[in-house]
Amino acid sequence: MADDLGSDAPHLPTPAQIEAYGNGGFRFGGMSHRGSLLCFPDGMWAWPVASMADVSERTLAQVFARGETLDVFLIGAGRDPALLPQRLRALFHDHSISVDVMTTGAAVRTYNVLLAENRRAGVGLIAVD
């Protein structure tokens, strides 16, 4: 995992459908990004997470900071299903954000539907090869 949580500046200052994923990155909004990605209603950022082991209160800080603007947050855990530790699940509950963990492919598809429905949703996508 990277030592920092990336730039304050988003790759894209608006939400966008994820057009493709794989090969260690994502395509969206006419751009491509190598590595994991955080998507919110106010933009898309690099996410210094390579596996579910890197998902922590620290790497989810941007999510919790947006608690009043999100109803649901998805975590794309890579190729394999995973569980979110109870202490992190409790933080989502404390911020009144529904959370669901699924494979990255399922998270991309679900996020795209939620975005098309203008839902207050975010997603953290772990890049897959």
A tleap script that builds the chain and sets N, CA, C and O, in Angstrom:
source leaprc.protein.ff14SB
mol = sequence {
  NMET ALA ASP ASP LEU GLY SER ASP ALA PRO
  HIE LEU PRO THR PRO ALA GLN ILE GLU ALA
  TYR GLY ASN GLY GLY PHE ARG PHE GLY GLY
  MET SER HIE ARG GLY SER LEU LEU CYS PHE
  PRO ASP GLY MET TRP ALA TRP PRO VAL ALA
  SER MET ALA ASP VAL SER GLU ARG THR LEU
  ALA GLN VAL PHE ALA ARG GLY GLU THR LEU
  ASP VAL PHE LEU ILE GLY ALA GLY ARG ASP
  PRO ALA LEU LEU PRO GLN ARG LEU ARG ALA
  LEU PHE HIE ASP HIE SER ILE SER VAL ASP
  VAL MET THR THR GLY ALA ALA VAL ARG THR
  TYR ASN VAL LEU LEU ALA GLU ASN ARG ARG
  ALA GLY VAL GLY LEU ILE ALA VAL CASP
}
set mol.1.N position { 0.837 -1.180 0.000 }
set mol.1.CA position { 0.000 0.000 0.000 }
set mol.1.C position { 0.878 1.238 0.000 }
set mol.1.O position { 1.955 1.244 0.596 }
set mol.2.N position { 0.425 2.267 -0.657 }
set mol.2.CA position { 1.155 3.516 -0.708 }
set mol.2.C position { 1.204 4.149 0.676 }
set mol.2.O position { 0.335 3.904 1.513 }
set mol.3.N position { 2.226 4.965 0.910 }
set mol.3.CA position { 2.370 5.625 2.196 }
set mol.3.C position { 1.376 6.760 2.387 }
set mol.3.O position { 1.004 7.079 3.516 }
set mol.4.N position { 0.944 7.374 1.285 }
set mol.4.CA position { 0.008 8.472 1.416 }
set mol.4.C position { -1.330 8.077 0.805 }
set mol.4.O position { -1.460 7.021 0.185 }
set mol.5.N position { -2.298 8.921 0.985 }
set mol.5.CA position { -3.629 8.616 0.471 }
set mol.5.C position { -3.907 9.348 -0.826 }
set mol.5.O position { -5.065 9.497 -1.216 }
set mol.6.N position { -2.873 9.804 -1.496 }
set mol.6.CA position { -3.029 10.396 -2.810 }
set mol.6.C position { -3.314 11.877 -2.751 }
set mol.6.O position { -3.332 12.488 -1.682 }
set mol.7.N position { -3.534 12.436 -3.912 }
set mol.7.CA position { -3.759 13.855 -4.076 }
set mol.7.C position { -5.170 14.236 -3.646 }
set mol.7.O position { -6.094 13.422 -3.684 }
set mol.8.N position { -5.313 15.498 -3.235 }
set mol.8.CA position { -6.642 16.025 -2.949 }
set mol.8.C position { -7.412 16.277 -4.235 }
set mol.8.O position { -8.640 16.364 -4.224 }
set mol.9.N position { -6.682 16.395 -5.350 }
set mol.9.CA position { -7.324 16.658 -6.635 }
set mol.9.C position { -7.819 15.351 -7.253 }
set mol.9.O position { -7.083 14.365 -7.314 }
set mol.10.N position { -9.068 15.353 -7.709 }
set mol.10.CA position { -9.585 14.131 -8.332 }
set mol.10.C position { -9.041 13.955 -9.743 }
set mol.10.O position { -8.596 14.916 -10.370 }
set mol.11.N position { -9.079 12.716 -10.239 }
set mol.11.CA position { -8.769 12.470 -11.645 }
set mol.11.C position { -9.833 13.110 -12.519 }
set mol.11.O position { -9.546 13.635 -13.595 }
set mol.12.N position { -11.052 13.057 -12.038 }
set mol.12.CA position { -12.203 13.600 -12.757 }
set mol.12.C position { -13.108 14.242 -11.709 }
set mol.12.O position { -13.476 13.574 -10.742 }
set mol.13.N position { -13.482 15.522 -11.865 }
set mol.13.CA position { -14.258 16.195 -10.819 }
set mol.13.C position { -15.765 15.929 -10.864 }
set mol.13.O position { -16.540 16.663 -10.252 }
set mol.14.N position { -16.178 14.904 -11.572 }
set mol.14.CA position { -17.582 14.498 -11.616 }
set mol.14.C position { -17.636 12.977 -11.611 }
set mol.14.O position { -16.636 12.327 -11.917 }
set mol.15.N position { -18.781 12.398 -11.271 }
set mol.15.CA position { -18.878 10.938 -11.370 }
set mol.15.C position { -18.969 10.523 -12.835 }
set mol.15.O position { -19.389 11.308 -13.686 }
set mol.16.N position { -18.575 9.295 -13.120 }
set mol.16.CA position { -18.645 8.767 -14.483 }
set mol.16.C position { -18.851 7.261 -14.420 }
set mol.16.O position { -18.415 6.596 -13.481 }
set mol.17.N position { -19.518 6.742 -15.432 }
set mol.17.CA position { -19.663 5.294 -15.568 }
set mol.17.C position { -18.275 4.675 -15.735 }
set mol.17.O position { -17.404 5.255 -16.382 }
set mol.18.N position { -18.081 3.512 -15.157 }
set mol.18.CA position { -16.850 2.755 -15.383 }
set mol.18.C position { -17.059 1.992 -16.684 }
set mol.18.O position { -17.930 1.126 -16.772 }
set mol.19.N position { -16.268 2.314 -17.677 }
set mol.19.CA position { -16.432 1.725 -19.011 }
set mol.19.C position { -15.769 0.363 -19.139 }
set mol.19.O position { -16.247 -0.498 -19.877 }
set mol.20.N position { -14.670 0.167 -18.422 }
set mol.20.CA position { -13.939 -1.106 -18.493 }
set mol.20.C position { -13.047 -1.240 -17.265 }
set mol.20.O position { -12.663 -0.249 -16.645 }
set mol.21.N position { -12.728 -2.481 -16.928 }
set mol.21.CA position { -11.799 -2.744 -15.830 }
set mol.21.C position { -10.967 -3.956 -16.204 }
set mol.21.O position { -11.349 -4.746 -17.067 }
set mol.22.N position { -9.827 -4.094 -15.545 }
set mol.22.CA position { -8.902 -5.200 -15.807 }
set mol.22.C position { -7.533 -4.653 -16.178 }
set mol.22.O position { -7.348 -3.440 -16.282 }
set mol.23.N position { -6.583 -5.542 -16.373 }
set mol.23.CA position { -5.212 -5.136 -16.680 }
set mol.23.C position { -4.663 -4.143 -15.662 }
set mol.23.O position { -3.853 -3.277 -15.995 }
set mol.24.N position { -5.114 -4.280 -14.418 }
set mol.24.CA position { -4.601 -3.439 -13.333 }
set mol.24.C position { -5.173 -2.042 -13.268 }
set mol.24.O position { -4.598 -1.179 -12.605 }
set mol.25.N position { -6.305 -1.785 -13.946 }
set mol.25.CA position { -6.856 -0.445 -13.901 }
set mol.25.C position { -8.269 -0.346 -14.414 }
set mol.25.O position { -8.991 -1.341 -14.493 }
set mol.26.N position { -8.665 0.885 -14.769 }
set mol.26.CA position { -10.046 1.199 -15.133 }
set mol.26.C position { -10.069 2.233 -16.247 }
set mol.26.O position { -9.140 3.027 -16.397 }
set mol.27.N position { -11.148 2.209 -17.028 }
set mol.27.CA position { -11.423 3.268 -18.004 }
set mol.27.C position { -12.743 3.914 -17.636 }
set mol.27.O position { -13.715 3.229 -17.318 }
set mol.28.N position { -12.773 5.257 -17.681 }
set mol.28.CA position { -13.966 6.023 -17.331 }
set mol.28.C position { -13.825 7.425 -17.888 }
set mol.28.O position { -12.721 7.967 -17.940 }
set mol.29.N position { -14.927 8.011 -18.303 }
set mol.29.CA position { -14.933 9.407 -18.733 }
set mol.29.C position { -13.892 9.746 -19.784 }
set mol.29.O position { -13.352 10.852 -19.777 }
set mol.30.N position { -13.595 8.816 -20.689 }
set mol.30.CA position { -12.586 9.061 -21.709 }
set mol.30.C position { -11.163 9.017 -21.187 }
set mol.30.O position { -10.232 9.399 -21.896 }
set mol.31.N position { -10.979 8.555 -19.956 }
set mol.31.CA position { -9.650 8.476 -19.329 }
set mol.31.C position { -9.357 7.028 -18.959 }
set mol.31.O position { -10.243 6.172 -18.972 }
set mol.32.N position { -8.112 6.777 -18.633 }
set mol.32.CA position { -7.765 5.482 -18.045 }
set mol.32.C position { -6.951 5.745 -16.787 }
set mol.32.O position { -6.271 6.763 -16.660 }
set mol.33.N position { -7.041 4.803 -15.870 }
set mol.33.CA position { -6.341 4.917 -14.589 }
set mol.33.C position { -5.757 3.559 -14.241 }
set mol.33.O position { -6.460 2.550 -14.301 }
set mol.34.N position { -4.495 3.518 -13.882 }
set mol.34.CA position { -3.848 2.293 -13.447 }
set mol.34.C position { -3.850 2.273 -11.922 }
set mol.34.O position { -3.404 3.231 -11.291 }
set mol.35.N position { -4.345 1.194 -11.327 }
set mol.35.CA position { -4.445 1.079 -9.881 }
set mol.35.C position { -5.890 1.140 -9.434 }
set mol.35.O position { -6.809 1.203 -10.251 }
set mol.36.N position { -6.075 1.120 -8.134 }
set mol.36.CA position { -7.414 1.118 -7.547 }
set mol.36.C position { -8.012 2.521 -7.590 }
set mol.36.O position { -7.305 3.510 -7.787 }
set mol.37.N position { -9.340 2.585 -7.400 }
set mol.37.CA position { -10.064 3.818 -7.667 }
set mol.37.C position { -11.173 4.028 -6.644 }
set mol.37.O position { -11.854 3.078 -6.257 }
set mol.38.N position { -11.353 5.277 -6.203 }
set mol.38.CA position { -12.464 5.693 -5.353 }
set mol.38.C position { -13.376 6.594 -6.172 }
set mol.38.O position { -12.912 7.550 -6.794 }
set mol.39.N position { -14.657 6.297 -6.175 }
set mol.39.CA position { -15.628 7.081 -6.949 }
set mol.39.C position { -16.711 7.601 -6.009 }
set mol.39.O position { -17.274 6.850 -5.212 }
set mol.40.N position { -16.991 8.891 -6.116 }
set mol.40.CA position { -18.005 9.553 -5.303 }
set mol.40.C position { -18.864 10.442 -6.182 }
set mol.40.O position { -18.532 10.655 -7.348 }
set mol.41.N position { -19.966 10.967 -5.650 }
set mol.41.CA position { -20.776 11.901 -6.430 }
set mol.41.C position { -20.025 13.169 -6.846 }
set mol.41.O position { -20.437 13.839 -7.793 }
set mol.42.N position { -18.931 13.509 -6.156 }
set mol.42.CA position { -18.186 14.724 -6.491 }
set mol.42.C position { -16.873 14.460 -7.223 }
set mol.42.O position { -16.076 15.383 -7.396 }
set mol.43.N position { -16.628 13.222 -7.657 }
set mol.43.CA position { -15.417 12.958 -8.432 }
set mol.43.C position { -14.840 11.574 -8.216 }
set mol.43.O position { -15.389 10.737 -7.499 }
set mol.44.N position { -13.693 11.369 -8.878 }
set mol.44.CA position { -13.025 10.063 -8.856 }
set mol.44.C position { -11.549 10.276 -8.517 }
set mol.44.O position { -10.889 11.146 -9.085 }
set mol.45.N position { -11.047 9.469 -7.587 }
set mol.45.CA position { -9.691 9.601 -7.076 }
set mol.45.C position { -8.945 8.271 -7.152 }
set mol.45.O position { -9.553 7.201 -7.176 }
set mol.46.N position { -7.620 8.361 -7.189 }
set mol.46.CA position { -6.780 7.177 -7.011 }
set mol.46.C position { -6.973 6.691 -5.577 }
set mol.46.O position { -7.186 7.492 -4.667 }
set mol.47.N position { -6.898 5.371 -5.383 }
set mol.47.CA position { -7.074 4.781 -4.045 }
set mol.47.C position { -5.890 3.862 -3.787 }
set mol.47.O position { -5.727 2.876 -4.505 }
set mol.48.N position { -5.052 4.146 -2.784 }
set mol.48.CA position { -3.833 3.362 -2.546 }
set mol.48.C position { -4.108 2.026 -1.846 }
set mol.48.O position { -3.589 1.756 -0.763 }
set mol.49.N position { -4.926 1.208 -2.484 }
set mol.49.CA position { -5.320 -0.086 -1.927 }
set mol.49.C position { -5.057 -1.150 -2.989 }
set mol.49.O position { -5.514 -1.022 -4.125 }
set mol.50.N position { -4.325 -2.195 -2.622 }
set mol.50.CA position { -4.025 -3.274 -3.568 }
set mol.50.C position { -4.794 -4.554 -3.255 }
set mol.50.O position { -4.920 -5.434 -4.107 }
set mol.51.N position { -5.315 -4.656 -2.015 }
set mol.51.CA position { -6.071 -5.842 -1.600 }
set mol.51.C position { -6.965 -5.457 -0.427 }
set mol.51.O position { -6.851 -4.361 0.122 }
set mol.52.N position { -7.843 -6.360 -0.054 }
set mol.52.CA position { -8.724 -6.101 1.084 }
set mol.52.C position { -7.933 -5.899 2.374 }
set mol.52.O position { -8.419 -5.244 3.296 }
set mol.53.N position { -6.741 -6.442 2.453 }
set mol.53.CA position { -5.904 -6.241 3.644 }
set mol.53.C position { -5.539 -4.767 3.825 }
set mol.53.O position { -5.240 -4.337 4.938 }
set mol.54.N position { -5.562 -3.987 2.735 }
set mol.54.CA position { -5.239 -2.561 2.789 }
set mol.54.C position { -6.437 -1.686 3.141 }
set mol.54.O position { -6.269 -0.495 3.406 }
set mol.55.N position { -7.630 -2.245 3.150 }
set mol.55.CA position { -8.830 -1.470 3.456 }
set mol.55.C position { -8.883 -1.250 4.966 }
set mol.55.O position { -8.947 -2.195 5.752 }
set mol.56.N position { -8.856 0.017 5.340 }
set mol.56.CA position { -8.781 0.368 6.764 }
set mol.56.C position { -9.530 1.674 6.999 }
set mol.56.O position { -9.994 2.313 6.054 }
set mol.57.N position { -9.642 2.057 8.241 }
set mol.57.CA position { -10.262 3.346 8.554 }
set mol.57.C position { -9.497 4.462 7.841 }
set mol.57.O position { -10.104 5.424 7.371 }
set mol.58.N position { -8.205 4.344 7.758 }
set mol.58.CA position { -7.370 5.358 7.094 }
set mol.58.C position { -7.657 5.420 5.594 }
set mol.58.O position { -7.827 6.509 5.045 }
set mol.59.N position { -7.715 4.262 4.921 }
set mol.59.CA position { -7.939 4.278 3.476 }
set mol.59.C position { -9.403 4.542 3.121 }
set mol.59.O position { -9.730 4.787 1.960 }
set mol.60.N position { -10.271 4.493 4.113 }
set mol.60.CA position { -11.687 4.821 3.916 }
set mol.60.C position { -12.038 6.216 4.433 }
set mol.60.O position { -13.213 6.582 4.463 }
set mol.61.N position { -11.041 6.996 4.837 }
set mol.61.CA position { -11.279 8.318 5.431 }
set mol.61.C position { -12.102 9.216 4.518 }
set mol.61.O position { -12.983 9.931 4.994 }
set mol.62.N position { -11.829 9.193 3.193 }
set mol.62.CA position { -12.604 10.032 2.272 }
set mol.62.C position { -14.084 9.617 2.253 }
set mol.62.O position { -14.970 10.453 2.078 }
set mol.63.N position { -14.330 8.337 2.432 }
set mol.63.CA position { -15.714 7.848 2.462 }
set mol.63.C position { -16.424 8.429 3.677 }
set mol.63.O position { -17.503 9.009 3.554 }
set mol.64.N position { -15.821 8.273 4.841 }
set mol.64.CA position { -16.462 8.733 6.065 }
set mol.64.C position { -16.603 10.259 6.091 }
set mol.64.O position { -17.542 10.783 6.690 }
set mol.65.N position { -15.677 10.970 5.446 }
set mol.65.CA position { -15.777 12.431 5.362 }
set mol.65.C position { -16.976 12.856 4.521 }
set mol.65.O position { -17.466 13.976 4.664 }
set mol.66.N position { -17.451 11.972 3.647 }
set mol.66.CA position { -18.606 12.270 2.788 }
set mol.66.C position { -19.890 11.618 3.316 }
set mol.66.O position { -20.857 11.470 2.570 }
set mol.67.N position { -19.904 11.239 4.558 }
set mol.67.CA position { -21.028 10.513 5.128 }
set mol.67.C position { -22.390 11.134 4.875 }
set mol.67.O position { -23.372 10.413 4.695 }
set mol.68.N position { -22.469 12.467 4.858 }
set mol.68.CA position { -23.761 13.124 4.660 }
set mol.68.C position { -24.181 13.152 3.197 }
set mol.68.O position { -25.321 13.507 2.895 }
set mol.69.N position { -23.287 12.786 2.280 }
set mol.69.CA position { -23.623 12.823 0.847 }
set mol.69.C position { -23.765 11.433 0.247 }
set mol.69.O position { -24.068 11.299 -0.939 }
set mol.70.N position { -23.546 10.386 1.059 }
set mol.70.CA position { -23.629 9.009 0.570 }
set mol.70.C position { -24.694 8.223 1.321 }
set mol.70.O position { -24.816 8.322 2.542 }
set mol.71.N position { -25.454 7.447 0.576 }
set mol.71.CA position { -26.378 6.502 1.189 }
set mol.71.C position { -25.795 5.096 1.168 }
set mol.71.O position { -26.031 4.299 2.077 }
set mol.72.N position { -25.035 4.805 0.125 }
set mol.72.CA position { -24.483 3.463 -0.041 }
set mol.72.C position { -23.053 3.564 -0.557 }
set mol.72.O position { -22.724 4.436 -1.362 }
set mol.73.N position { -22.212 2.652 -0.075 }
set mol.73.CA position { -20.839 2.548 -0.544 }
set mol.73.C position { -20.549 1.081 -0.831 }
set mol.73.O position { -20.790 0.205 -0.001 }
set mol.74.N position { -20.033 0.844 -2.009 }
set mol.74.CA position { -19.657 -0.509 -2.431 }
set mol.74.C position { -18.152 -0.655 -2.377 }
set mol.74.O position { -17.416 0.304 -2.612 }
set mol.75.N position { -17.702 -1.847 -2.069 }
set mol.75.CA position { -16.275 -2.152 -2.140 }
set mol.75.C position { -16.096 -3.302 -3.110 }
set mol.75.O position { -16.607 -4.402 -2.897 }
set mol.76.N position { -15.363 -3.032 -4.174 }
set mol.76.CA position { -14.984 -4.068 -5.129 }
set mol.76.C position { -13.694 -4.695 -4.643 }
set mol.76.O position { -12.627 -4.090 -4.741 }
set mol.77.N position { -13.790 -5.907 -4.119 }
set mol.77.CA position { -12.705 -6.546 -3.374 }
set mol.77.C position { -11.667 -7.274 -4.230 }
set mol.77.O position { -10.824 -7.991 -3.692 }
set mol.78.N position { -11.716 -7.103 -5.531 }
set mol.78.CA position { -10.811 -7.853 -6.397 }
set mol.78.C position { -11.569 -8.985 -7.060 }
set mol.78.O position { -12.770 -8.873 -7.305 }
set mol.79.N position { -10.879 -10.069 -7.351 }
set mol.79.CA position { -11.517 -11.203 -8.043 }
set mol.79.C position { -12.308 -12.121 -7.118 }
set mol.79.O position { -13.221 -12.819 -7.561 }
set mol.80.N position { -11.960 -12.121 -5.834 }
set mol.80.CA position { -12.582 -13.047 -4.887 }
set mol.80.C position { -13.469 -12.305 -3.893 }
set mol.80.O position { -13.127 -11.207 -3.454 }
set mol.81.N position { -14.603 -12.900 -3.537 }
set mol.81.CA position { -15.446 -12.292 -2.500 }
set mol.81.C position { -14.664 -12.152 -1.192 }
set mol.81.O position { -13.744 -12.925 -0.922 }
set mol.82.N position { -15.038 -11.167 -0.395 }
set mol.82.CA position { -14.344 -10.925 0.871 }
set mol.82.C position { -15.346 -10.406 1.892 }
set mol.82.O position { -16.458 -10.008 1.547 }
set mol.83.N position { -14.938 -10.419 3.136 }
set mol.83.CA position { -15.745 -9.869 4.221 }
set mol.83.C position { -15.092 -8.604 4.748 }
set mol.83.O position { -13.866 -8.504 4.803 }
set mol.84.N position { -15.912 -7.643 5.131 }
set mol.84.CA position { -15.423 -6.429 5.757 }
set mol.84.C position { -15.350 -6.680 7.260 }
set mol.84.O position { -16.322 -7.155 7.848 }
set mol.85.N position { -14.216 -6.370 7.895 }
set mol.85.CA position { -14.121 -6.572 9.339 }
set mol.85.C position { -15.234 -5.830 10.082 }
set mol.85.O position { -15.644 -4.744 9.672 }
set mol.86.N position { -15.708 -6.410 11.156 }
set mol.86.CA position { -16.823 -5.853 11.920 }
set mol.86.C position { -16.552 -4.431 12.387 }
set mol.86.O position { -17.474 -3.614 12.399 }
set mol.87.N position { -15.318 -4.103 12.772 }
set mol.87.CA position { -15.015 -2.743 13.248 }
set mol.87.C position { -15.214 -1.714 12.139 }
set mol.87.O position { -15.635 -0.592 12.417 }
set mol.88.N position { -14.917 -2.077 10.873 }
set mol.88.CA position { -15.152 -1.162 9.752 }
set mol.88.C position { -16.639 -1.097 9.412 }
set mol.88.O position { -17.163 -0.030 9.094 }
set mol.89.N position { -17.309 -2.232 9.480 }
set mol.89.CA position { -18.758 -2.257 9.245 }
set mol.89.C position { -19.457 -1.350 10.263 }
set mol.89.O position { -20.411 -0.653 9.919 }
set mol.90.N position { -18.990 -1.358 11.504 }
set mol.90.CA position { -19.570 -0.501 12.548 }
set mol.90.C position { -19.354 0.983 12.231 }
set mol.90.O position { -20.229 1.803 12.509 }
set mol.91.N position { -18.210 1.336 11.657 }
set mol.91.CA position { -17.961 2.735 11.279 }
set mol.91.C position { -18.931 3.186 10.185 }
set mol.91.O position { -19.436 4.308 10.224 }
set mol.92.N position { -19.190 2.312 9.211 }
set mol.92.CA position { -20.176 2.646 8.186 }
set mol.92.C position { -21.541 2.872 8.839 }
set mol.92.O position { -22.246 3.821 8.497 }
set mol.93.N position { -21.903 2.016 9.761 }
set mol.93.CA position { -23.180 2.157 10.471 }
set mol.93.C position { -23.220 3.489 11.215 }
set mol.93.O position { -24.225 4.198 11.160 }
set mol.94.N position { -22.133 3.834 11.910 }
set mol.94.CA position { -22.064 5.087 12.663 }
set mol.94.C position { -22.244 6.308 11.758 }
set mol.94.O position { -22.751 7.339 12.198 }
set mol.95.N position { -21.827 6.190 10.491 }
set mol.95.CA position { -21.950 7.293 9.528 }
set mol.95.C position { -23.222 7.181 8.676 }
set mol.95.O position { -23.407 7.944 7.727 }
set mol.96.N position { -24.086 6.236 9.019 }
set mol.96.CA position { -25.352 6.012 8.302 }
set mol.96.C position { -25.148 5.753 6.814 }
set mol.96.O position { -25.905 6.240 5.975 }
set mol.97.N position { -24.107 4.975 6.498 }
set mol.97.CA position { -23.819 4.584 5.118 }
set mol.97.C position { -23.967 3.069 5.030 }
set mol.97.O position { -23.324 2.330 5.776 }
set mol.98.N position { -24.810 2.617 4.123 }
set mol.98.CA position { -24.936 1.192 3.862 }
set mol.98.C position { -23.694 0.750 3.093 }
set mol.98.O position { -23.250 1.453 2.185 }
set mol.99.N position { -23.131 -0.398 3.441 }
set mol.99.CA position { -21.916 -0.884 2.776 }
set mol.99.C position { -22.135 -2.308 2.300 }
set mol.99.O position { -22.796 -3.107 2.965 }
set mol.100.N position { -21.572 -2.614 1.141 }
set mol.100.CA position { -21.635 -3.964 0.597 }
set mol.100.C position { -20.302 -4.267 -0.068 }
set mol.100.O position { -19.758 -3.438 -0.798 }
set mol.101.N position { -19.787 -5.447 0.188 }
set mol.101.CA position { -18.524 -5.889 -0.398 }
set mol.101.C position { -18.820 -6.995 -1.394 }
set mol.101.O position { -19.573 -7.925 -1.104 }
set mol.102.N position { -18.219 -6.884 -2.571 }
set mol.102.CA position { -18.429 -7.865 -3.651 }
set mol.102.C position { -17.186 -7.882 -4.522 }
set mol.102.O position { -16.248 -7.127 -4.268 }
set mol.103.N position { -17.161 -8.716 -5.529 }
set mol.103.CA position { -16.019 -8.711 -6.439 }
set mol.103.C position { -15.976 -7.372 -7.174 }
set mol.103.O position { -16.979 -6.662 -7.249 }
set mol.104.N position { -14.813 -7.037 -7.711 }
set mol.104.CA position { -14.674 -5.772 -8.435 }
set mol.104.C position { -15.626 -5.709 -9.625 }
set mol.104.O position { -16.248 -4.673 -9.861 }
set mol.105.N position { -15.749 -6.797 -10.375 }
set mol.105.CA position { -16.660 -6.799 -11.521 }
set mol.105.C position { -18.093 -6.518 -11.122 }
set mol.105.O position { -18.772 -5.723 -11.771 }
set mol.106.N position { -18.563 -7.157 -10.066 }
set mol.106.CA position { -19.926 -6.933 -9.581 }
set mol.106.C position { -20.088 -5.504 -9.066 }
set mol.106.O position { -21.136 -4.890 -9.265 }
set mol.107.N position { -19.070 -4.977 -8.412 }
set mol.107.CA position { -19.137 -3.606 -7.897 }
set mol.107.C position { -19.201 -2.593 -9.042 }
set mol.107.O position { -19.935 -1.609 -8.957 }
set mol.108.N position { -18.441 -2.828 -10.106 }
set mol.108.CA position { -18.493 -1.936 -11.272 }
set mol.108.C position { -19.901 -1.922 -11.850 }
set mol.108.O position { -20.466 -0.856 -12.094 }
set mol.109.N position { -20.463 -3.097 -12.067 }
set mol.109.CA position { -21.807 -3.176 -12.655 }
set mol.109.C position { -22.857 -2.526 -11.752 }
set mol.109.O position { -23.713 -1.783 -12.233 }
set mol.110.N position { -22.797 -2.800 -10.458 }
set mol.110.CA position { -23.761 -2.251 -9.515 }
set mol.110.C position { -23.614 -0.736 -9.411 }
set mol.110.O position { -24.613 -0.017 -9.404 }
set mol.111.N position { -22.381 -0.249 -9.331 }
set mol.111.CA position { -22.145 1.200 -9.264 }
set mol.111.C position { -22.701 1.891 -10.506 }
set mol.111.O position { -23.339 2.938 -10.397 }
set mol.112.N position { -22.468 1.322 -11.670 }
set mol.112.CA position { -22.970 1.936 -12.901 }
set mol.112.C position { -24.497 2.056 -12.892 }
set mol.112.O position { -25.045 3.058 -13.352 }
set mol.113.N position { -25.178 1.037 -12.371 }
set mol.113.CA position { -26.640 1.093 -12.260 }
set mol.113.C position { -27.053 2.177 -11.271 }
set mol.113.O position { -27.938 2.981 -11.565 }
set mol.114.N position { -26.417 2.204 -10.097 }
set mol.114.CA position { -26.750 3.207 -9.083 }
set mol.114.C position { -26.497 4.617 -9.607 }
set mol.114.O position { -27.284 5.528 -9.349 }
set mol.115.N position { -25.408 4.798 -10.338 }
set mol.115.CA position { -25.089 6.102 -10.919 }
set mol.115.C position { -26.151 6.506 -11.943 }
set mol.115.O position { -26.583 7.659 -11.967 }
set mol.116.N position { -26.567 5.571 -12.778 }
set mol.116.CA position { -27.608 5.850 -13.782 }
set mol.116.C position { -28.934 6.221 -13.123 }
set mol.116.O position { -29.726 6.971 -13.692 }
set mol.117.N position { -29.172 5.694 -11.921 }
set mol.117.CA position { -30.393 6.006 -11.170 }
set mol.117.C position { -30.252 7.270 -10.320 }
set mol.117.O position { -31.155 7.617 -9.559 }
set mol.118.N position { -29.107 7.958 -10.457 }
set mol.118.CA position { -28.829 9.179 -9.679 }
set mol.118.C position { -28.866 8.940 -8.175 }
set mol.118.O position { -29.289 9.806 -7.410 }
set mol.119.N position { -28.423 7.768 -7.763 }
set mol.119.CA position { -28.376 7.436 -6.337 }
set mol.119.C position { -27.146 8.074 -5.690 }
set mol.119.O position { -26.158 8.361 -6.367 }
set mol.120.N position { -27.212 8.289 -4.404 }
set mol.120.CA position { -26.084 8.852 -3.646 }
set mol.120.C position { -25.156 7.710 -3.252 }
set mol.120.O position { -25.160 7.237 -2.115 }
set mol.121.N position { -24.355 7.282 -4.237 }
set mol.121.CA position { -23.527 6.084 -4.061 }
set mol.121.C position { -22.063 6.378 -4.341 }
set mol.121.O position { -21.717 7.269 -5.117 }
set mol.122.N position { -21.225 5.605 -3.688 }
set mol.122.CA position { -19.787 5.637 -3.936 }
set mol.122.C position { -19.285 4.215 -4.033 }
set mol.122.O position { -19.977 3.269 -3.657 }
set mol.123.N position { -18.062 4.072 -4.546 }
set mol.123.CA position { -17.472 2.752 -4.673 }
set mol.123.C position { -15.965 2.854 -4.539 }
set mol.123.O position { -15.342 3.798 -5.025 }
set mol.124.N position { -15.397 1.873 -3.876 }
set mol.124.CA position { -13.948 1.699 -3.835 }
set mol.124.C position { -13.641 0.447 -4.623 }
set mol.124.O position { -14.086 -0.644 -4.265 }
set mol.125.N position { -12.882 0.598 -5.695 }
set mol.125.CA position { -12.614 -0.523 -6.614 }
set mol.125.C position { -11.155 -0.937 -6.540 }
set mol.125.O position { -10.260 -0.151 -6.852 }
set mol.126.N position { -10.921 -2.163 -6.128 }
set mol.126.CA position { -9.571 -2.711 -6.119 }
set mol.126.C position { -9.268 -3.234 -7.509 }
set mol.126.O position { -9.998 -4.073 -8.039 }
set mol.127.N position { -8.192 -2.738 -8.098 }
set mol.127.CA position { -7.814 -3.118 -9.461 }
set mol.127.C position { -7.510 -4.611 -9.545 }
set mol.127.O position { -6.962 -5.208 -8.618 }
set mol.128.N position { -7.880 -5.193 -10.681 }
set mol.128.CA position { -7.598 -6.605 -10.956 }
set mol.128.C position { -6.825 -6.699 -12.270 }
set mol.128.O position { -6.941 -5.837 -13.141 }
set mol.129.N position { -6.037 -7.764 -12.390 }
set mol.129.CA position { -5.279 -7.980 -13.630 }
set mol.129.C position { -6.146 -8.575 -14.714 }
set mol.129.O position { -5.668 -8.821 -15.821 }
savepdb mol mol.pdb
quit
